[in-house]
Structures are given as C-alpha cells and as structure tokens.
Amino acid sequence: MAQHVRDIMTAAPVTVEPRTPVATVAQVMRDQNIGAVLVTEGDRLRGLVSDRDLVVRTVAEGADPRETTVDRACSGDLVTVSPEDELDRAVRLMREHSVRRVPVVENGEPVGIVSLGDLAIERDPESALGDISVAKSNR
C-alpha cells in the first residue's frame, strides 16, 4: 500500500496561465479527459480550476467564456502537499478544507495533483468511488 503522496499523485499536471480564456480551459479539460487544471504564472502555482468552477463561477454568472479569463474562475486560496507527505496528511487536508483535489508542490513549483479518486483507488479500489475512478482513468 502506498504511503506517500508521490506514490499516487498524477504527475506532470496540466497547467494554464491566468489570462487563458475559460472556453480554452474547458477545451483542454475535454481533450485531456480531466476535471481540473492548475493555474500557474511562470513556474509558480497561482490557483486550481475545476470543471465545476468553470460552470459555477463563469457560466452560471452569465459571463462570456471566450472573454472571461481563468483567473476569475480559479480557486486561489489553495491547500497544498509535498510529494514526500504521507497520504494521511492529504486525506486530513481534504477533509478539513472540503476539497476533492490538492496540488502537489515541490520547491514552490507544482509537480502533481492528488485527488479524492486517487485516494479511493489506493485505499479501497472496490468502493463505488474507487470503481468509478478506475473506470474514468481507463477511458
């Protein structure tokens, strides 16, 4: 059983710049079959945006996704973990902050993402969430 974040994280996360239009970010998510991307300025993590964020913070507000940039939709108050952190720390942070994804940062630079689905696959692959997460990753 994996003990550290590095063992289960999705490495080399997809990133976008803050001035990227929301429509472009949605297309990247569709094309990469992912539900979240990291927002970076240079090598520094600035935020995380999920498909839900795009809907709630842009579409539901009536903003034009071609004109609105991702910096308006992303979560900037992030909780992060290190690849060397134990999985229990990632689980605890997700619970405490009610988040489904946590960026993995090393020396201030994003190196991965660990998700609730990653944890479910690792901890209980036979659970409904683990089963769904495995199915999604095989598409």
DSSP file with accessible surface (Angstrom, degrees, kcal/mol):
  #  RESIDUE AA STRUCTURE BP1 BP2  ACC     N-H-->O    O-->H-N    N-H-->O    O-->H-N    TCO  KAPPA ALPHA  PHI   PSI    X-CA   Y-CA   Z-CA
    1    1 A M              0   0  155      0, 0.0   122,-0.1     0, 0.0   121,-0.0   0.000 360.0 360.0 360.0 136.4    0.0    0.0    0.0
    2    2 A A        -     0   0   17      1,-0.1     3,-0.1   120,-0.1    85,-0.0  -0.320 360.0-177.0 -64.0 145.1    1.3    3.5   -0.9
    3    3 A Q        +     0   0  108      1,-0.1    84,-2.1    84,-0.1    85,-0.3   0.618  59.6  53.3-116.0 -23.6    2.4    5.6    2.0
    4    4 A H  B >  S-A   86   0A  49     82,-0.3     3,-1.5    83,-0.1     4,-0.5  -0.837  79.8-117.3-121.2 157.1    3.4    8.9    0.3
    5    5 A V  G >> S+     0   0    0     80,-2.7     4,-2.2    77,-0.3     3,-1.8   0.885 111.8  63.5 -56.1 -41.5    1.6   11.4   -2.0
    6    6 A R  G 34 S+     0   0  105     77,-2.4    -1,-0.3     1,-0.3    78,-0.1   0.765  94.5  63.5 -57.1 -25.7    4.3   10.8   -4.7
    7    7 A D  G <4 S+     0   0   81     -3,-1.5    -1,-0.3    76,-0.3    -2,-0.2   0.727 119.9  17.7 -73.4 -22.6    3.1    7.2   -4.9
    8    8 A I  T <4 S+     0   0   23     -3,-1.8    -2,-0.2    -4,-0.5    -1,-0.2   0.507  94.3 114.6-126.6  -9.1   -0.4    8.0   -6.1
    9    9 A M  S  < S-     0   0   37     -4,-2.2     2,-0.8   105,-0.1   105,-0.2  -0.214  71.2-113.3 -65.8 155.7   -0.4   11.6   -7.4
   10   10 A T  E     -B  113   0B  76    103,-3.2   103,-1.7     1,-0.0    94,-0.2  -0.839  41.6-147.9 -84.7 113.5   -1.0   12.4  -11.0
   11   11 A A  E     +B  112   0B  61     -2,-0.8   101,-0.2   101,-0.2   100,-0.0  -0.380  68.7  27.5 -82.5 165.2    2.4   13.8  -12.1
   12   12 A A  S    S-     0   0   89     99,-1.3    -1,-0.2     1,-0.1   100,-0.2   0.955  85.2-153.7  50.1  62.8    3.1   16.5  -14.7
   13   13 A P        -     0   0   23      0, 0.0     2,-0.3     0, 0.0    -1,-0.1  -0.244  19.3-102.4 -66.1 153.8   -0.3   18.2  -14.2
   14   14 A V        -     0   0   42     22,-0.3    24,-2.5    18,-0.0     2,-0.3  -0.599  46.0-168.9 -73.9 133.4   -1.8   20.2  -17.0
   15   15 A T  E     -e   38   0C  66     -2,-0.3     2,-0.3    22,-0.2    24,-0.2  -0.908  13.4-171.6-126.5 154.9   -1.3   24.0  -16.4
   16   16 A V  E     -e   39   0C  16     22,-2.2    24,-2.7    -2,-0.3    21,-0.0  -0.951  28.8-108.7-137.7 158.2   -2.7   27.2  -17.9
   17   17 A E    >   -     0   0   93     -2,-0.3     3,-2.0    22,-0.2    53,-0.3  -0.545  34.3-110.6 -82.9 155.0   -1.8   30.8  -17.4
   18   18 A P  T 3  S+     0   0    5      0, 0.0    53,-1.9     0, 0.0    54,-0.2   0.791 115.5  56.4 -57.7 -29.0   -4.2   33.2  -15.5
   19   19 A R  T 3  S+     0   0  173     51,-0.2     3,-0.0    50,-0.2    -2,-0.0   0.353  77.5 121.7 -89.5   9.9   -5.1   35.1  -18.7
   20   20 A T  S <  S-     0   0   26     -3,-2.0    50,-2.7     1,-0.1    51,-0.2  -0.541  71.6-110.3 -72.7 131.4   -6.3   31.9  -20.6
   21   21 A P  B  >  -H   69   0D  45      0, 0.0     4,-2.0     0, 0.0     3,-0.4  -0.329  18.9-124.5 -61.9 143.2   -9.9   32.2  -21.7
   22   22 A V  H  > S+     0   0    3     46,-3.0     4,-2.7    43,-0.3     5,-0.2   0.873 111.0  58.1 -56.2 -39.8  -12.3   29.9  -19.8
   23   23 A A  H  > S+     0   0   22     42,-2.8     4,-2.0    45,-0.3    -1,-0.2   0.907 106.0  49.3 -60.4 -39.8  -13.5   28.4  -23.1
   24   24 A T  H  > S+     0   0   58     -3,-0.4     4,-2.3    41,-0.3    -1,-0.2   0.910 110.0  50.8 -64.8 -42.7   -9.9   27.3  -23.9
   25   25 A V  H  X S+     0   0    0     -4,-2.0     4,-2.6     1,-0.2    -2,-0.2   0.923 108.8  51.7 -61.9 -42.3   -9.5   25.8  -20.4
   26   26 A A  H  X S+     0   0   44     -4,-2.7     4,-2.4     1,-0.2    -1,-0.2   0.904 109.4  50.1 -61.9 -39.5  -12.8   23.8  -20.9
   27   27 A Q  H  X S+     0   0   92     -4,-2.0     4,-3.0     2,-0.2    -1,-0.2   0.905 109.2  51.3 -65.9 -39.0  -11.5   22.5  -24.3
   28   28 A V  H  X S+     0   0   39     -4,-2.3     4,-2.6     2,-0.2    -2,-0.2   0.938 110.2  49.5 -62.4 -44.8   -8.2   21.5  -22.6
   29   29 A M  H  X>S+     0   0   10     -4,-2.6     5,-2.1     1,-0.2     4,-0.8   0.922 113.6  46.4 -60.7 -43.6  -10.2   19.6  -20.0
   30   30 A R  H ><5S+     0   0  165     -4,-2.4     3,-0.8     1,-0.2    -2,-0.2   0.952 114.8  45.6 -62.7 -49.7  -12.3   17.9  -22.6
   31   31 A D  H 3<5S+     0   0  107     -4,-3.0    -2,-0.2     1,-0.2    -1,-0.2   0.829 119.5  40.3 -66.3 -34.0   -9.3   17.0  -24.8
   32   32 A Q  H 3<5S-     0   0  117     -4,-2.6    -1,-0.2    -5,-0.2    -2,-0.2   0.458 105.2-127.5 -92.0  -5.3   -7.2   15.7  -21.9
   33   33 A N  T <<5 +     0   0   90     -4,-0.8     2,-0.3    -3,-0.8    -3,-0.2   0.934  64.1 132.4  55.8  50.4  -10.2   14.0  -20.2
   34   34 A I      < -     0   0   58     -5,-2.1    -1,-0.2    -6,-0.2    -2,-0.1  -0.895  55.6-148.0-128.7 160.7   -9.5   15.8  -16.9
   35   35 A G  S    S+     0   0   16     -2,-0.3    16,-2.3     1,-0.2     2,-0.3   0.401  78.9  31.2-108.6  -0.3  -11.6   17.7  -14.4
   36   36 A A  E     - F   0  50C   8     14,-0.3     2,-0.3    15,-0.1   -22,-0.3  -0.990  54.6-168.4-156.4 149.4   -9.1   20.2  -13.1
   37   37 A V  E     - F   0  49C   0     12,-2.3    12,-2.6    -2,-0.3     2,-0.4  -0.954  27.1-117.1-133.2 155.4   -6.0   22.1  -14.2
   38   38 A L  E     -eF  15  48C   0    -24,-2.5   -22,-2.2    -2,-0.3     2,-0.6  -0.733  20.3-139.1 -91.4 142.0   -3.5   24.2  -12.3
   39   39 A V  E     +eF  16  47C   0      8,-3.1     7,-3.4    -2,-0.4     8,-2.0  -0.903  31.0 177.5-102.0 121.4   -3.2   27.9  -12.9
   40   40 A T  E     - F   0  45C   6    -24,-2.7     2,-0.5    -2,-0.6     5,-0.2  -0.921  31.0-152.6-127.5 151.4    0.4   29.0  -12.9
   41   41 A E  E >  S- F   0  44C 106      3,-2.4     3,-2.0    -2,-0.3     2,-0.3  -0.977  81.4 -43.1-118.8 109.0    2.3   32.2  -13.5
   42   42 A G  T 3  S-     0   0   51     -2,-0.5    -2,-0.0     1,-0.3     0, 0.0  -0.533 124.6 -27.5  65.6-126.8    5.7   31.1  -14.8
   43   43 A D  T 3  S+     0   0  107     -2,-0.3     2,-0.4    -3,-0.1    -1,-0.3   0.409 117.8 101.4 -96.8   0.3    6.6   28.1  -12.6
   44   44 A R  E <  S-F   41   0C 140     -3,-2.0    -3,-2.4    65,-0.2     2,-0.3  -0.718  74.2-120.9 -95.3 136.4    4.6   29.3   -9.6
   45   45 A L  E     +F   40   0C  39     63,-0.8    -5,-0.2    -2,-0.4     3,-0.1  -0.530  34.6 167.6 -72.1 129.5    1.2   27.9   -8.6
   46   46 A R  E     -     0   0C 104     -7,-3.4     2,-0.3     1,-0.4    -6,-0.2   0.625  58.1 -37.4-113.8 -28.5   -1.5   30.6   -8.6
   47   47 A G  E     -F   39   0C   0     -8,-2.0    -8,-3.1    30,-0.1    -1,-0.4  -0.988  46.7-111.9-176.5-178.9   -4.7   28.5   -8.4
   48   48 A L  E     -FG  38  75C  14     27,-1.7    27,-3.1    -2,-0.3     2,-0.4  -0.995  22.8-165.3-134.7 137.1   -6.6   25.5   -9.3
   49   49 A V  E     -F   37   0C   0    -12,-2.6   -12,-2.3    -2,-0.4     2,-0.2  -0.995   4.6-166.4-128.0 131.5   -9.7   25.4  -11.5
   50   50 A S  E  >  -F   36   0C  10     -2,-0.4     4,-2.0    23,-0.3   -14,-0.3  -0.677  38.4-106.4-106.7 167.3  -12.1   22.5  -11.8
   51   51 A D  H  > S+     0   0   82    -16,-2.3     4,-1.7    -2,-0.2     5,-0.1   0.901 123.7  53.9 -60.0 -36.3  -14.8   21.9  -14.3
   52   52 A R  H  > S+     0   0  147    -17,-0.3     4,-3.1     1,-0.2     5,-0.3   0.910 104.3  54.6 -64.4 -41.4  -17.3   22.8  -11.6
   53   53 A D  H  > S+     0   0   16      1,-0.2     4,-2.7     2,-0.2     5,-0.3   0.907 105.5  53.4 -57.3 -42.1  -15.6   26.1  -11.0
   54   54 A L  H  X>S+     0   0    9     -4,-2.0     5,-1.9     1,-0.2     4,-0.9   0.913 114.3  41.5 -60.9 -41.1  -16.0   27.0  -14.7
   55   55 A V  I  <>S+     0   0   84     -4,-1.7     5,-3.3     3,-0.2     6,-0.3   0.960 121.4  38.5 -71.1 -52.0  -19.7   26.3  -14.5
   56   56 A V  I  <5S+     0   0   59     -4,-3.1    -2,-0.2     1,-0.2    -3,-0.2   0.905 124.4  36.5 -70.4 -41.0  -20.4   28.0  -11.2
   57   57 A R  I  <5S+     0   0   91     -4,-2.7    -1,-0.2    -5,-0.3    -3,-0.2   0.553 134.1  15.6 -93.5  -8.4  -18.1   31.0  -11.4
   58   58 A T  I  <>S+     0   0    0     -4,-0.9     5,-2.1    -5,-0.3     3,-0.4   0.607 126.4  37.1-125.5 -67.1  -18.5   31.7  -15.1
   59   59 A V  I > <S+     0   0   86     -5,-1.9     3,-1.9     1,-0.2    -3,-0.2   0.935 118.1  49.1 -61.5 -48.9  -21.4   30.1  -17.0
   60   60 A A  T 3 <S+     0   0   74     -5,-3.3    -1,-0.2     1,-0.3    -4,-0.1   0.773 109.4  54.5 -64.7 -23.6  -23.9   30.4  -14.1
   61   61 A E  T 3 5S-     0   0  132     -3,-0.4    -1,-0.3    -6,-0.3    -2,-0.2   0.446 116.4-114.9 -87.0  -3.2  -22.9   34.1  -13.7
   62   62 A G  T < 5 +     0   0   70     -3,-1.9    -3,-0.2    -4,-0.3     2,-0.1   0.614  62.6 152.1  81.1  12.4  -23.6   34.8  -17.4
   63   63 A A      < -     0   0   15     -5,-2.1    -1,-0.2     1,-0.1    -2,-0.1  -0.466  53.6-109.4 -76.8 148.8  -20.0   35.6  -18.2
   64   64 A D    >>  -     0   0   55      1,-0.2     4,-2.7    -2,-0.1     3,-1.1  -0.681  21.7-152.0 -79.1 114.9  -18.8   35.0  -21.7
   65   65 A P  T 34 S+     0   0   45      0, 0.0   -42,-2.8     0, 0.0   -41,-0.3   0.733  95.2  55.1 -63.8 -20.0  -16.4   32.0  -21.6
   66   66 A R  T 34 S+     0   0  173    -44,-0.2   -42,-0.1   -43,-0.1    -2,-0.0   0.766 118.4  33.3 -81.3 -24.0  -14.5   33.3  -24.6
   67   67 A E  T <4 S+     0   0  148     -3,-1.1     2,-0.4   -46,-0.1    -1,-0.1   0.701 101.5  85.5-101.7 -26.0  -13.9   36.7  -23.0
   68   68 A T  S  < S-     0   0   15     -4,-2.7   -46,-3.0     2,-0.0   -45,-0.3  -0.636  71.2-139.1 -83.6 132.9  -13.5   35.7  -19.3
   69   69 A T  B >   -H   21   0D  29     -2,-0.4     3,-1.8   -48,-0.3     4,-0.5  -0.561  20.5-113.9 -92.6 158.2  -10.1   34.5  -18.2
   70   70 A V  G >> S+     0   0    0    -50,-2.7     4,-2.0   -53,-0.3     3,-1.0   0.737 107.6  75.2 -65.2 -22.1   -9.5   31.6  -15.9
   71   71 A D  G 34 S+     0   0   46    -53,-1.9    -1,-0.3     1,-0.3   -52,-0.1   0.799  94.4  54.2 -62.4 -22.3   -8.1   33.9  -13.1
   72   72 A R  G <4 S+     0   0  134     -3,-1.8    -1,-0.3   -54,-0.2    -2,-0.2   0.783 115.6  37.6 -77.0 -27.4  -11.8   34.9  -12.4
   73   73 A A  T <4 S+     0   0    0     -3,-1.0   -23,-0.3    -4,-0.5    -2,-0.2   0.635  95.3  97.6-100.9 -16.0  -12.9   31.2  -12.0
   74   74 A C  S  < S-     0   0   20     -4,-2.0     2,-0.6   -25,-0.1   -25,-0.2  -0.362  73.6-117.9 -82.1 155.9  -10.0   29.6  -10.2
   75   75 A S  B     +G   48   0C  33    -27,-3.1   -27,-1.7     1,-0.1    -1,-0.1  -0.803  30.4 178.8 -85.5 122.8   -9.6   28.9   -6.5
   76   76 A G        +     0   0   53     -2,-0.6     2,-1.6   -29,-0.2    -1,-0.1   0.670  62.3  79.4-101.1 -20.8   -6.6   30.9   -5.3
   77   77 A D  S    S+     0   0  161    -29,-0.1     2,-0.3     2,-0.0    -1,-0.1  -0.649  74.8 179.0 -89.1  82.6   -6.7   30.0   -1.6
   78   78 A L        -     0   0   47     -2,-1.6     2,-0.4   -32,-0.1    24,-0.1  -0.620  32.7-149.3 -96.8 149.2   -5.1   26.6   -2.0
   79   79 A V        -     0   0   28     -2,-0.3     2,-0.3    18,-0.0    -2,-0.0  -0.919  29.6-172.9-103.8 134.7   -4.1   23.9    0.3
   80   80 A T        -     0   0   57     -2,-0.4     2,-0.3    22,-0.2    24,-0.2  -0.879  14.3-158.2-128.3 162.2   -1.0   22.0   -1.0
   81   81 A V  B     -c  104   0B   4     22,-2.0    24,-3.0    -2,-0.3    33,-0.0  -0.884  19.6-120.4-130.5 166.1    1.0   19.0   -0.1
   82   82 A S    >   -     0   0   35     -2,-0.3     3,-1.5    22,-0.2   -77,-0.3  -0.727  26.5-116.8-101.1 154.8    4.5   17.8   -0.9
   83   83 A P  T 3  S+     0   0    5      0, 0.0   -77,-2.4     0, 0.0   -76,-0.3   0.816 117.8  55.4 -59.8 -25.1    5.3   14.6   -2.8
   84   84 A E  T 3  S+     0   0  101    -79,-0.2    22,-0.0   -80,-0.1     2,-0.0   0.579  84.0 109.5 -85.1 -10.5    7.0   13.4    0.4
   85   85 A D  S <  S-     0   0   39     -3,-1.5   -80,-2.7     1,-0.1   -79,-0.3  -0.336  77.0-108.0 -64.9 148.8    4.0   14.0    2.6
   86   86 A E  B >>  -A    4   0A 111    -82,-0.2     4,-1.2     1,-0.1     3,-1.1  -0.439  25.2-117.2 -73.3 151.2    2.2   10.9    4.0
   87   87 A L  H 3> S+     0   0    2    -84,-2.1     4,-2.5     1,-0.3     5,-0.2   0.846 112.6  65.2 -58.8 -34.4   -1.2   10.1    2.4
   88   88 A D  H 3> S+     0   0   88    -85,-0.3     4,-2.5     1,-0.2    -1,-0.3   0.856  98.6  53.8 -58.9 -33.7   -2.9   10.6    5.8
   89   89 A R  H <> S+     0   0   88     -3,-1.1     4,-2.6     2,-0.2    -1,-0.2   0.925 108.2  48.9 -66.6 -42.9   -1.9   14.3    5.6
   90   90 A A  H  X S+     0   0    0     -4,-1.2     4,-2.4     2,-0.2    -2,-0.2   0.930 112.5  48.5 -61.8 -43.6   -3.5   14.7    2.2
   91   91 A V  H  X S+     0   0   25     -4,-2.5     4,-2.4     2,-0.2    -2,-0.2   0.935 111.4  49.9 -61.4 -46.5   -6.7   13.0    3.4
   92   92 A R  H  X S+     0   0  120     -4,-2.5     4,-2.9     1,-0.2     5,-0.2   0.931 111.4  48.3 -61.0 -43.8   -6.8   15.2    6.5
   93   93 A L  H  X S+     0   0   14     -4,-2.6     4,-2.3     1,-0.2    -1,-0.2   0.899 109.7  52.1 -64.8 -40.2   -6.4   18.4    4.5
   94   94 A M  H  X>S+     0   0   10     -4,-2.4     5,-1.6    -5,-0.2     4,-0.8   0.917 113.7  44.3 -61.8 -42.9   -9.1   17.3    2.1
   95   95 A R  H ><5S+     0   0  194     -4,-2.4     3,-0.6     2,-0.2    -2,-0.2   0.943 114.4  48.0 -64.1 -50.7  -11.5   16.7    5.0
   96   96 A E  H 3<5S+     0   0  117     -4,-2.9    -2,-0.2     1,-0.2    -1,-0.2   0.849 123.4  32.6 -61.2 -35.6  -10.6   19.9    6.8
   97   97 A H  H 3<5S-     0   0   96     -4,-2.3    -1,-0.2    -5,-0.2    -2,-0.2   0.385 102.3-126.4-106.0   3.2  -10.9   22.1    3.7
   98   98 A S  T <<5 +     0   0  112     -4,-0.8     2,-0.3    -3,-0.6    -3,-0.2   0.927  59.1 143.7  50.9  52.6  -13.7   20.2    2.0
   99   99 A V      < -     0   0   53     -5,-1.6    -1,-0.2    -6,-0.2    -2,-0.1  -0.896  47.3-156.0-121.0 154.2  -11.7   19.8   -1.3
  100  100 A R  S    S+     0   0  160     -2,-0.3    16,-2.6     1,-0.2     2,-0.3   0.568  81.3  39.2-101.0 -15.5  -11.6   17.0   -3.8
  101  101 A R  E     - D   0 115B  73     14,-0.2    14,-0.2    15,-0.1    -1,-0.2  -0.999  60.2-167.7-139.4 142.3   -8.2   17.8   -5.3
  102  102 A V  E     - D   0 114B   0     12,-2.8    12,-2.5    -2,-0.3   -22,-0.2  -0.992  23.6-126.7-131.3 124.2   -4.9   19.1   -3.7
  103  103 A P  E     - D   0 113B   1      0, 0.0   -22,-2.0     0, 0.0     2,-0.5  -0.412  19.3-136.1 -64.9 144.8   -2.0   20.4   -5.8
  104  104 A V  E     -cD  81 112B   0      8,-3.2     7,-3.2   -24,-0.2     8,-1.4  -0.925  26.6-172.0-105.2 122.8    1.4   18.7   -5.1
  105  105 A V  E     - D   0 110B  26    -24,-3.0     2,-0.4    -2,-0.5   -25,-0.0  -0.948  14.3-175.5-124.4 136.8    4.1   21.3   -4.8
  106  106 A E  E >  S- D   0 109B  83      3,-2.8     3,-2.0    -2,-0.4   -24,-0.0  -0.996  78.7 -11.7-131.9 124.3    7.9   20.9   -4.5
  107  107 A N  T 3  S-     0   0  148     -2,-0.4    -1,-0.1     1,-0.3   -25,-0.0   0.871 129.6 -55.5  54.3  38.4   10.2   23.9   -4.0
  108  108 A G  T 3  S+     0   0   30      1,-0.2   -63,-0.8   -64,-0.0    -1,-0.3   0.395 117.8 108.1  80.0  -3.7    7.3   26.2   -4.8
  109  109 A E  E <  S- D   0 106B  83     -3,-2.0    -3,-2.8   -65,-0.2     2,-0.2  -0.883  74.0-114.0-110.2 139.9    6.6   24.5   -8.2
  110  110 A P  E     + D   0 105B  24      0, 0.0    -5,-0.3     0, 0.0     3,-0.1  -0.492  38.2 164.9 -71.5 131.0    3.6   22.3   -9.0
  111  111 A V  E     -     0   0B  37     -7,-3.2   -99,-1.3     1,-0.3     2,-0.3   0.396  60.0 -23.3-123.2  -4.5    4.6   18.7   -9.7
  112  112 A G  E     -BD  11 104B   0     -8,-1.4    -8,-3.2  -101,-0.2     2,-0.3  -0.991  52.1-113.5 179.3-178.1    1.3   16.9   -9.5
  113  113 A I  E     -BD  10 103B  20   -103,-1.7  -103,-3.2    -2,-0.3     2,-0.5  -0.993  15.4-157.0-139.1 139.4   -2.3   16.7   -8.2
  114  114 A V  E     - D   0 102B   0    -12,-2.5   -12,-2.8    -2,-0.3     2,-0.3  -0.976  20.3-167.9-116.6 131.9   -3.7   14.2   -5.8
  115  115 A S  E  >  - D   0 101B  25     -2,-0.5     4,-2.2   -14,-0.2   -14,-0.2  -0.757  38.0-110.3-117.6 165.2   -7.5   13.7   -6.0
  116  116 A L  H  > S+     0   0   72    -16,-2.6     4,-2.5    -2,-0.3     5,-0.2   0.894 121.4  54.9 -58.0 -37.8  -10.2   12.0   -3.9
  117  117 A G  H  > S+     0   0   11    -17,-0.3     4,-2.5     2,-0.2    -1,-0.2   0.905 104.5  52.5 -64.1 -40.9  -10.4    9.5   -6.7
  118  118 A D  H  > S+     0   0   30      1,-0.2     4,-2.0     2,-0.2    -1,-0.2   0.920 111.9  46.5 -59.3 -44.5   -6.7    8.7   -6.4
  119  119 A L  H  X S+     0   0   10     -4,-2.2     4,-3.3     2,-0.2     5,-0.4   0.894 110.6  52.4 -65.9 -39.5   -7.1    8.1   -2.7
  120  120 A A  H  X S+     0   0   14     -4,-2.5     4,-2.6     2,-0.2     7,-0.3   0.919 109.3  49.1 -63.8 -41.9  -10.2    6.0   -3.3
  121  121 A I  H  < S+     0   0   54     -4,-2.5    -1,-0.2     1,-0.2    -2,-0.2   0.920 117.5  42.1 -62.7 -41.0   -8.3    3.7   -5.8
  122  122 A E  H  < S+     0   0   49     -4,-2.0    -2,-0.2    -5,-0.2    -1,-0.2   0.930 123.8  34.0 -72.0 -45.9   -5.4    3.4   -3.3
  123  123 A R  H  < S+     0   0   95     -4,-3.3    -3,-0.2     1,-0.2    -2,-0.2   0.855 139.3   2.1 -83.0 -38.6   -7.4    2.9   -0.1
  124  124 A D    ><  +     0   0   83     -4,-2.6     3,-2.1    -5,-0.4     6,-0.4  -0.511  59.0 174.0-152.5  77.0  -10.5    1.0   -1.3
  125  125 A P  T 3  S+     0   0   59      0, 0.0     9,-0.2     0, 0.0    -4,-0.1   0.726  82.5  59.3 -62.8 -18.2  -10.5    0.1   -5.0
  126  126 A E  T 3  S+     0   0  167      4,-0.1    -5,-0.1    -6,-0.1    -6,-0.0   0.567  84.4 101.9 -86.5  -8.4  -13.7   -1.9   -4.5
  127  127 A S  S <> S-     0   0   30     -3,-2.1     4,-3.0    -7,-0.3     5,-0.2  -0.268  89.2-108.1 -69.1 163.8  -15.6    1.0   -3.2
  128  128 A A  H  > S+     0   0   76      1,-0.2     4,-2.6     2,-0.2     5,-0.2   0.935 121.3  46.3 -59.1 -45.5  -18.1    2.8   -5.5
  129  129 A L  H  > S+     0   0   73      2,-0.2     4,-2.7     1,-0.2    -1,-0.2   0.918 113.4  48.9 -66.0 -41.5  -15.8    5.8   -5.8
  130  130 A G  H  > S+     0   0    0     -6,-0.4     4,-2.3   -10,-0.2    -2,-0.2   0.931 112.4  48.7 -62.0 -42.5  -12.7    3.7   -6.4
  131  131 A D  H  X S+     0   0  105     -4,-3.0     4,-2.1    -7,-0.2    -2,-0.2   0.923 113.5  45.9 -64.4 -43.8  -14.6    1.7   -9.0
  132  132 A I  H  X S+     0   0   91     -4,-2.6     4,-2.5    -5,-0.2    -1,-0.2   0.920 111.9  52.2 -65.4 -42.6  -15.8    4.9  -10.8
  133  133 A S  H  X S+     0   0   19     -4,-2.7     4,-1.9    -5,-0.2    -2,-0.2   0.898 109.3  48.9 -63.5 -39.6  -12.3    6.4  -10.6
  134  134 A V  H  X S+     0   0   47     -4,-2.3     4,-1.1    -5,-0.2    -1,-0.2   0.941 110.8  50.9 -64.4 -44.1  -10.7    3.4  -12.2
  135  135 A A  H >< S+     0   0   53     -4,-2.1     3,-0.6     1,-0.2     4,-0.3   0.917 109.7  50.3 -61.1 -42.0  -13.2    3.4  -15.0
  136  136 A K  H >< S+     0   0  120     -4,-2.5     3,-1.3     1,-0.2    -1,-0.2   0.893 107.7  52.8 -63.4 -40.8  -12.7    7.1  -15.7
  137  137 A S  H 3< S+     0   0   84     -4,-1.9    -1,-0.2     1,-0.2    -2,-0.2   0.708 103.9  58.1 -72.2 -16.1   -8.9    6.7  -15.9
  138  138 A N  T <<        0   0  124     -4,-1.1    -1,-0.2    -3,-0.6    -2,-0.2   0.450 360.0 360.0 -91.2  -2.1   -9.2    3.8  -18.4
  139  139 A R    <         0   0  205     -3,-1.3    -3,-0.0    -4,-0.3    -4,-0.0  -0.393 360.0 360.0 -75.0 360.0  -11.1    5.9  -21.0
